[in-house]
Amino acid sequence: MEKEISSGTMLGIVLIALAAVIGLGFGVFAIAKGVANEGVVNVQDNLGAVSESAFTDFDQKIVTGTQVMSAYKQFQGKAVAILINTQAMTKGVSSYKQHENIYMFKIDQKGYVNYNAILSKDADGKLPASAEGGDPLKDTGSSGLDLKDGIVSTENGFSIDTNGKVIFDTAIGGFTKAGNCEFISSSAKFDANLIKDASGQIVGVAFTQLAQ
């Protein structure tokens, strides 16, 4: 009889312990899941903050040529258009010969070369006007960009290929080669203005070299 009671008691203790372990496991899982979800939200929020803060230095600021080249490297491969106008472009100096297809826009009658993500000249995602490497860029460029109150606005998005992917121009060899209009002197000064689409989303930065 004592043996039967002992066996029953032991079984009860085992079942209670097992239930406690299972309950504790579910509790730990629930807490871990909640922390993980909160972590994902925090990471997303932080990424959003970084994305916005990345443009702070280029919002109606005067920057150096070094900062312009750093901006390209910072946004390289991302859906951010980098538009650059140099004094040499305005004067009709030839472009870098090894830059095959140069996509351009005009803002206030000044020509800007579009590097990195290429903006579209229309709502269909078509490429803007282009020039061949080695040609003067003074009178080349698509319209569709307006500068008002320190912001460059566009009604269109990015140029896309047949697969719907954004088209990029990574040919920046002219940045460091003196004697062409794409050359960027580290000591040169540029006006920096953000480019925004119709929804107010930042889609790029326009740099305009100041006369010295």
N, C-alpha and C positions, 0 to 999 in steps of 0.2 A: 504493500500500500504506500509505504513511504517512498519506494522507488518510483511508483506511478506519479505521485505528487511532485517529486523532484523533477521527473521528466517533463511533466506538464508545465511546471514553473519555469524550467529552463527554456522550453519552447516559447513560452510567453515572453520571456526576457529577450530571446533572439528576435522574435517578431517585432517587439517594441523598438529594439535597437536598429533593426533593418528599416523600419518606418522612419525613424529619426534620421538615419543616414540619407534615405531617399528625399525626405523633406528638406534636409540641409543642402543636398545637391541641387534641388530645384531652386532654392533660395539663392544659392551662389550663382547659378546660371542666370536667374532673373536680374541680379545686381550687375553681373558682368555684361549682360546684353544692354542694360540701361546705360552703363558707363561707356560701352563701345559706341552706341548710337549717339550719345552726347559728344563723344570724341570726334565722330564723323562730322557732326554739325559744326563743332568748333573749328575743325580743319577747313571745312568749306568756307566758314566765315572769315578765317584768317587768309585763305587764298583770295577771297573777294577783296579783302582790305589791301592785300599786297598788289592786286591787279589795279585797284584805283590809285594807290599811292605811287605806283610806278610812273604815272603821268604827271605827278605834282611838279617836278622840276621843269616841265615843258609847257606849263599853262601860262602863257603870256609872259615868258621870261626871256632874258637875254643870256645866251649860252655860248660857250667856246666851241671851236671846231672839234676839239677833243671830246666834248660832251655829245656832239652830234654823232661822231663815230661810235661812241659808247652806247648811244641810244639804239643805233642799228644792231649792235651786238646783243643788247639787252632784249630786243624784241625779235631777233632773228628767228625765223621759222614759225612765228606766231601770227595770228590774223591782225596785224597792225601795219598800216601803210606808213612808209617813211618818205616824205616828199622834201626834196632839197633844191633850193635855188641859190646859185653862187653868182657873184659879180661877173665872173668870166662867162657864164651862160648868157647873161644880159648883154654882154659885149660881143657875142658871136664867136667866141673861141671854140675850136673844134673839141668834140667829145673824145673820150678814151677809145682808141681804135679797136680794142679787143672786146668792147661792150657791144655785142651784136644787135640786140633789139632793145631800144631805149624807150620806155613808155613814159609819156609826159602829160601834164595838165597845165592849164594856165589859171593863175589867180591874179586878179588886178593887172592883167596884161604881162605878167612875168611867167616865164616857163619854169616848171618844176619837174625834175626827174623823179619818178616813182620807183623806189626800191622796196625790197621785202614784199609784203602782200600788195598786190596791184588792185587799185580801185577800179570800178567799172565806169564807163562813160555813159551807161544807160541802165535801165531797169532790167535788161536781159542778161547782164553779166558780161557784156562784150568788152574787149580790151580797148584802152584809150589810144590816141594817136601815138605813133612810134616814129623813131628816127634810127638810122643806121649808125653804128659806131664810126667815129671819125667825122661825122657831119656836125656843122654848127647847129645849136639847138635854139637859137634866138627866136625864131618864128614858128616853132613847133609846139603842139600841145592841144589837148581836148579841153573843152569848156565843161561846165557843170559843177564847179567849186566856187563858193563865194566866201569872202572874208568880211565878217561883220561883228563888231563888238568883241574883237579879239578871238573869235571862233571861226574856223573854216568849216563850212557846212556842205554836205552832199546829200542829194536825194536818193542816191544809189548805193549799192553795197560793193562787194568785191568782184573782180573779174573771175570767172570760173571756167574750167575746162569741160570737155564733153562728159566727164564723170561727176560733174558737180563739185569738184574740188577747187579751192582757191589757188590762183596762179601767183607764183612768186618770181621775183627777179633778185638773184643773189650775186650779180656781177658788180662787185664793188672795188675792182682792181684800180679804178681811176682815183679812188679816195687818196691813195698814197703816191700817185705818179704825177709829179709836177709837169706843167706844160699842157694839160687838158682842162676843160671846163668843169670836170667832175672832181678835180683835186680839192681837198679840204685841208686848209692850213690849220694846224693845231691852235694857233693864236687868233684866228679869225673870229669875229663875233656874228652871231646869228639871232634873229628874232625867232622864238619858238611859239607856235600856236597849235592847239589841239584841233583835230578834225573829228567832227561828230556827224552821225547820220540823222535821218529824219526823226528817229525815236530818242535822240539825245545820247545815244551810245557812242563812246569814244572808239573810233576806228583807225586813228593814226595821228601823226604829228607832222606839221609842215615847218621847215626851217628856211628862213630867208636871210641870206648874208647881208650884213650892214656895210655900207661904204666906210672905208677908213682912210 
